[in-house]
């Protein structure tokens, strides 16, 4: 009788222990463990990160980090951390969280536009993916890569077509650059290449000319007309005489791209630079800024007209007055000069 009582007690104790263990396992695996009010929270796991780095990000997001630790060890996540951007949804349990941050790397929507230099592009990209600006700039400027793919230090900026792209957050600098090369070739499809050929220009020259169009007018609907002016001048053998190229030449010479130049002076037209289109005929050796797609397509699809000159329209700011003859242009220019003098803009 005494032995039976002992056995019964052992059985009951075993059931209690089993119940407690089952409850613990259930709580560790299947009980809601999120501690935030938003529908989603994101964690960013760096390349070569250890579990402790992930844990630090999880602590403010979870109700019970200890139970998460226990399950992470059981599922061997703590020794198999993977870099990436991961989402945790409100109401998730530990099991779902581990499954999500182990295998569900979420891409980001990366975008950039009109960066004037590679340094600025590197900074813009570094603010969106794991790679830092220095590693990106080094990748962009790699001489071996540029030479292998038909670019130079002057034309390299033109390889990056402004748009929105889908990337994984943990993309390396080299992988980002290589992807942009593929996007560049995708952009220059058969139709665009055919249009460039009909103009007698290669893609890098189209982009360099598009960068001037981009700087001349912010009005997208005016860009095909401005492009037409420059193409008319090229056909006739006239220099482009584009003020933005002179401004770029000045900034490049003084090595200060942050300086603000609102007015080009006659003395500036004498600066000795291949980017000075008053002094040197043809298209500059590379883009003076990053043109967006509308500017590139404006050069590929220019408005057909007989204009050879244009100047800012003081009656419709942002737009320009176009002229077919120099005498007409000089009249338009006098109007603009009177206005700019009245504004006391000397530089």
Secondary structure per residue as TSV (DSSP state, phi and psi in degrees):
chain	resnum	aa	ss	phi	psi
A	1	X	-	360.0	-43.6
A	2	X	H	-64.1	-41.5
A	3	X	H	-63.9	-41.2
A	4	X	H	-61.2	-40.0
A	5	X	H	-63.7	-40.3
A	6	X	H	-63.8	-44.5
A	7	X	H	-62.8	-40.9
A	8	X	H	-63.3	-40.4
A	9	X	H	-64.0	-40.7
A	10	X	H	-63.4	-43.0
A	11	X	H	-61.7	-46.6
A	12	X	H	-62.0	-42.1
A	13	X	H	-62.9	-39.4
A	14	X	H	-62.9	-39.9
A	15	X	H	-65.5	-40.2
A	16	X	H	-63.5	-46.5
A	17	X	H	-61.8	-43.4
A	18	X	H	-62.5	-39.5
A	19	X	H	-64.5	-43.9
A	20	X	H	-63.8	-40.5
A	21	X	H	-65.2	-42.3
A	22	X	H	-63.4	-40.0
A	23	X	H	-65.6	-39.6
A	24	X	H	-64.4	-45.2
A	25	X	H	-63.0	-41.5
A	26	X	H	-62.5	-45.4
A	27	X	H	-63.7	-39.9
A	28	X	H	-68.4	-34.5
A	29	X	H	-100.4	-43.9
A	30	X	T	-117.5	-5.9
A	31	X	S	-86.4	138.2
A	32	X	B	-51.6	133.6
A	33	X	-	-135.1	18.8
A	34	X	B	-90.5	152.6
A	35	X	-	-135.1	43.7
A	36	X	-	-139.7	158.2
A	37	X	S	-93.3	-26.0
A	38	X	S	-66.2	162.1
A	39	X	S	-68.2	-31.4
A	40	X	E	-140.0	153.7
A	41	X	E	-134.2	146.8
A	42	X	E	-116.8	144.2
A	43	X	E	-122.5	147.1
A	44	X	E	-116.7	114.0
A	45	X	E	-101.0	112.3
A	46	X	-	-66.9	160.6
A	47	X	T	-60.6	134.6
A	48	X	T	67.3	20.0
A	49	X	-	-68.8	150.5
A	50	X	-	-98.8	167.6
A	51	X	H	-58.7	-36.9
A	52	X	H	-59.4	-34.7
A	53	X	H	-68.6	-38.3
A	54	X	H	-67.2	-42.6
A	55	X	H	-59.7	-40.2
A	56	X	H	-60.3	-36.4
A	57	X	H	-74.6	-28.6
A	58	X	H	-81.2	-27.9
A	59	X	H	-51.3	-49.7
A	60	X	T	-74.1	-9.2
A	61	X	T	-97.6	-16.7
A	62	X	B	-114.5	150.6
A	63	X	S	-75.7	-40.9
A	64	X	-	-133.9	95.2
A	65	X	H	-71.7	-27.0
A	66	X	H	-66.2	-42.9
A	67	X	H	-66.5	-34.8
A	68	X	H	-64.6	-42.7
A	69	X	H	-56.7	-43.7
A	70	X	H	-63.0	-44.6
A	71	X	H	-71.8	-35.8
A	72	X	H	-60.4	-39.4
A	73	X	H	-68.4	-42.1
A	74	X	H	-63.6	-38.1
A	75	X	T	-91.0	5.0
A	76	X	T	62.1	22.6
A	77	X	G	-69.3	-33.0
A	78	X	G	-64.8	-12.9
A	79	X	G	-116.1	10.5
A	80	X	-	-140.8	52.2
A	81	X	-	-76.1	136.8
A	82	X	-	-121.3	137.2
A	83	X	-	-69.1	151.5
A	84	X	E	150.9	-176.1
A	85	X	E	-110.9	121.6
A	86	X	E	-125.1	149.9
A	87	X	E	-109.8	140.6
A	88	X	E	-120.2	122.6
A	89	X	E	-92.2	147.1
A	90	X	T	-57.0	132.6
A	91	X	T	92.1	-1.0
A	92	X	-	-67.3	150.1
A	93	X	B	-96.1	172.3
A	94	X	H	-60.0	-38.5
A	95	X	H	-62.8	-44.2
A	96	X	H	-66.2	-39.2
A	97	X	H	-62.3	-46.5
A	98	X	H	-63.5	-42.5
A	99	X	H	-62.1	-36.8
A	100	X	H	-70.1	-47.5
A	101	X	H	-81.7	-3.1
A	102	X	H	-94.2	-31.8
A	103	X	H	-139.3	5.3
A	104	X	-	-119.9	59.3
A	105	X	-	-63.1	118.2
A	106	X	-	-93.6	129.3
A	107	X	E	-71.9	161.2
A	108	X	E	-113.2	162.2
A	109	X	E	-96.6	105.8
A	110	X	E	-98.1	138.2
A	111	X	E	-142.1	153.3
A	112	X	E	-155.5	155.5
A	113	X	-	-153.9	145.1
A	114	X	-	45.8	40.3
A	115	X	-	-77.1	130.7
A	116	X	S	-76.8	-26.4
A	117	X	S	-141.2	163.4
A	118	X	H	-61.8	-34.3
A	119	X	H	-60.9	-41.7
A	120	X	H	-70.6	-36.7
A	121	X	H	-63.4	-43.9
A	122	X	H	-59.4	-42.3
A	123	X	H	-64.9	-40.3
A	124	X	H	-64.2	-43.4
A	125	X	H	-70.6	-39.0
A	126	X	H	-62.9	-23.8
A	127	X	T	-77.6	-5.2
A	128	X	T	-120.2	-23.4
A	129	X	S	-127.3	177.3
A	130	X	S	-68.2	-36.7
A	131	X	S	-57.6	138.0
A	132	X	-	-85.9	165.6
A	133	X	H	-64.3	-34.4
A	134	X	H	-67.4	-44.7
A	135	X	H	-65.8	-35.2
A	136	X	H	-66.6	-45.9
A	137	X	H	-62.8	-40.2
A	138	X	H	-62.0	-39.8
A	139	X	H	-67.1	-42.0
A	140	X	H	-62.9	-34.1
A	141	X	T	-98.1	3.5
A	142	X	-	-60.2	114.8
A	143	X	H	-60.4	-39.2
A	144	X	H	-64.4	-44.2
A	145	X	H	-63.3	-45.1
A	146	X	H	-62.9	-46.9
A	147	X	H	-63.7	-42.2
A	148	X	H	-61.9	-32.1
A	149	X	T	-108.1	15.0
A	150	X	T	79.4	24.3
A	151	X	-	-115.4	167.3
A	152	X	-	-134.3	177.1
A	153	X	T	-62.8	-29.5
A	154	X	T	-75.1	-34.7
A	155	X	T	-100.5	-6.1
A	156	X	G	-59.9	-34.9
A	157	X	G	-60.4	-30.4
A	158	X	G	-69.7	-9.3
A	159	X	G	-74.9	-17.6
A	160	X	-	-100.9	109.6
A	161	X	-	-89.9	115.9
A	162	X	-	-61.0	127.6
A	163	X	E	-175.8	-173.7
A	164	X	E	-106.4	135.9
A	165	X	E	-134.4	156.4
A	166	X	E	-99.9	124.1
A	167	X	E	-135.3	156.6
A	168	X	E	-80.7	142.4
A	169	X	T	-57.9	-35.9
A	170	X	T	-87.0	22.3
A	171	X	-	-64.4	135.0
A	172	X	-	-79.0	165.8
A	173	X	H	-60.0	-43.9
A	174	X	H	-67.2	-39.0
A	175	X	H	-69.0	-35.5
A	176	X	H	-63.0	-49.0
A	177	X	H	-58.9	-45.1
A	178	X	H	-64.6	-36.8
A	179	X	H	-65.4	-38.7
A	180	X	H	-65.7	-32.2
A	181	X	H	-64.1	-41.7
A	182	X	H	-64.3	-41.3
A	183	X	H	-65.0	-34.9
A	184	X	H	-62.3	-46.7
A	185	X	H	-68.4	-33.3
A	186	X	H	-66.3	-39.0
A	187	X	H	-63.4	-44.1
A	188	X	S	-83.4	70.3
A	189	X	-	-76.9	-178.4
A	190	X	H	-60.5	-38.8
A	191	X	H	-66.6	-46.9
A	192	X	H	-65.4	-39.4
A	193	X	H	-63.2	-37.8
A	194	X	H	-65.9	-41.7
A	195	X	H	-66.3	-40.2
A	196	X	H	-62.6	-42.1
A	197	X	H	-63.2	-37.1
A	198	X	H	-66.6	-23.5
A	199	X	T	-90.7	-3.8
A	200	X	T	73.9	26.2
A	201	X	-	-127.7	145.8
A	202	X	-	-86.1	161.3
A	203	X	H	-51.8	-41.2
A	204	X	H	-65.7	-30.0
A	205	X	H	-76.9	-36.0
A	206	X	H	-59.9	-44.0
A	207	X	H	-67.4	-40.3
A	208	X	H	-62.6	-42.6
A	209	X	H	-68.2	-39.0
A	210	X	H	-62.0	-33.0
A	211	X	H	-66.5	-32.2
A	212	X	H	-70.6	-44.5
A	213	X	H	-57.7	-42.9
A	214	X	H	-58.2	-43.6
A	215	X	H	-74.7	-28.0
A	216	X	H	-74.1	-36.5
A	217	X	-	-145.0	133.7
A	218	X	S	-87.9	-6.3
A	219	X	-	-85.8	111.3
A	220	X	G	-60.3	-37.2
A	221	X	G	-71.9	-15.3
A	222	X	G	-93.8	-15.0
A	223	X	H	-61.4	-40.6
A	224	X	H	-60.8	-33.0
A	225	X	H	-71.3	-44.0
A	226	X	H	-62.2	-42.8
A	227	X	H	-59.4	-40.0
A	228	X	H	-61.5	-37.1
A	229	X	H	-61.7	-49.2
A	230	X	H	-65.7	-38.0
A	231	X	H	-68.2	-35.7
A	232	X	H	-62.3	-42.1
A	233	X	H	-65.9	-40.6
A	234	X	H	-63.0	-42.4
A	235	X	H	-61.9	-35.9
A	236	X	H	-86.2	-6.4
A	237	X	T	81.8	17.5
A	238	X	-	-85.5	147.6
A	239	X	-	-67.2	151.4
A	240	X	-	-66.9	-34.9
A	241	X	-	49.2	55.7
A	242	X	-	-101.5	118.6
A	243	X	H	-56.6	-38.8
A	244	X	H	-59.9	-28.3
A	245	X	H	-71.8	-33.1
A	246	X	H	-68.7	-43.2
A	247	X	H	-60.0	-42.9
A	248	X	H	-63.0	-42.3
A	249	X	H	-61.4	-40.9
A	250	X	H	-63.3	-49.0
A	251	X	H	-61.3	-39.0
A	252	X	H	-67.5	-40.0
A	253	X	H	-66.0	-43.0
A	254	X	H	-87.5	-3.7
A	255	X	T	55.7	45.6
A	256	X	-	-142.6	96.4
A	257	X	T	-87.0	0.4
A	258	X	T	-94.0	-12.0
A	259	X	-	-64.8	144.2
A	260	X	-	-103.6	123.3
A	261	X	-	-123.6	110.2
A	262	X	-	-96.0	-17.3
A	263	X	-	-140.5	129.2
A	264	X	-	-90.2	125.8
A	265	X	-	-95.1	161.7
A	266	X	G	-60.0	-35.5
A	267	X	G	-66.0	-27.7
A	268	X	G	-66.9	-26.2
A	269	X	G	-69.7	-10.4
A	270	X	G	-95.2	-2.3
A	271	X	-	-59.5	132.1
A	272	X	-	-88.1	96.4
A	273	X	-	-151.7	139.8
A	274	X	T	-63.1	-12.4
A	275	X	T	-88.8	-8.8
A	276	X	-	-82.3	100.5
A	277	X	T	-81.1	3.1
A	278	X	T	-85.3	-31.1
A	279	X	T	-96.0	-31.6
A	280	X	S	-122.8	130.7
A	281	X	-	-75.7	163.8
A	282	X	S	85.8	-173.7
A	283	X	-	-88.0	138.1
A	284	X	-	-56.9	164.5
A	285	X	S	-66.8	-14.1
A	286	X	S	-164.9	174.5
A	287	X	-	-68.0	144.8
A	288	X	S	-91.0	-4.2
A	289	X	S	-167.9	176.8
A	290	X	-	-90.7	109.9
A	291	X	-	-76.7	146.4
A	292	X	-	-86.5	175.8
A	293	X	H	-62.0	-34.5
A	294	X	H	-64.2	-34.7
A	295	X	H	-72.9	-40.1
A	296	X	H	-63.5	-46.7
A	297	X	H	-68.8	-24.8
A	298	X	H	-66.3	-38.0
A	299	X	H	-70.9	-37.9
A	300	X	H	-73.7	-22.6
A	301	X	T	-130.3	62.0
A	302	X	-	-72.1	154.7
A	303	X	-	-73.1	133.8
A	304	X	-	-87.7	120.9
A	305	X	-	-159.9	-175.9
A	306	X	-	-113.8	23.2
A	307	X	-	-82.5	142.1
A	308	X	-	-127.0	-4.9
A	309	X	E	-141.4	154.7
A	310	X	E	-159.5	155.8
A	311	X	E	-148.7	157.5
A	312	X	E	-57.2	138.1
A	313	X	-	-92.2	109.9
A	314	X	T	-76.7	-8.8
A	315	X	T	-95.2	-12.7
A	316	X	S	-146.0	77.9
A	317	X	T	-57.9	137.1
A	318	X	T	102.5	-27.6
A	319	X	-	-102.5	177.6
A	320	X	E	-131.2	159.3
A	321	X	E	-100.3	130.0
A	322	X	E	-106.1	149.0
A	323	X	E	-139.1	147.8
A	324	X	S	-91.9	-25.9
A	325	X	S	-122.6	159.3
A	326	X	H	-66.9	-37.8
A	327	X	H	-64.1	-41.5
A	328	X	H	-65.1	-40.6
A	329	X	H	-63.5	-40.8
A	330	X	H	-63.1	-36.1
A	331	X	H	-64.9	-44.3
A	332	X	H	-63.2	-38.6
A	333	X	H	-67.2	-40.0
A	334	X	H	-59.3	-39.1
A	335	X	H	-62.7	-42.3
A	336	X	H	-67.4	-42.2
A	337	X	H	-63.1	-41.5
A	338	X	H	-59.5	-42.4
A	339	X	H	-66.0	-44.8
A	340	X	H	-70.1	-31.7
A	341	X	H	-67.9	-37.9
A	342	X	H	-63.4	-31.6
A	343	X	T	-80.4	-6.3
A	344	X	T	58.6	40.5
A	345	X	-	-92.5	104.9
A	346	X	-	-100.3	-11.6
A	347	X	-	-152.1	360.0
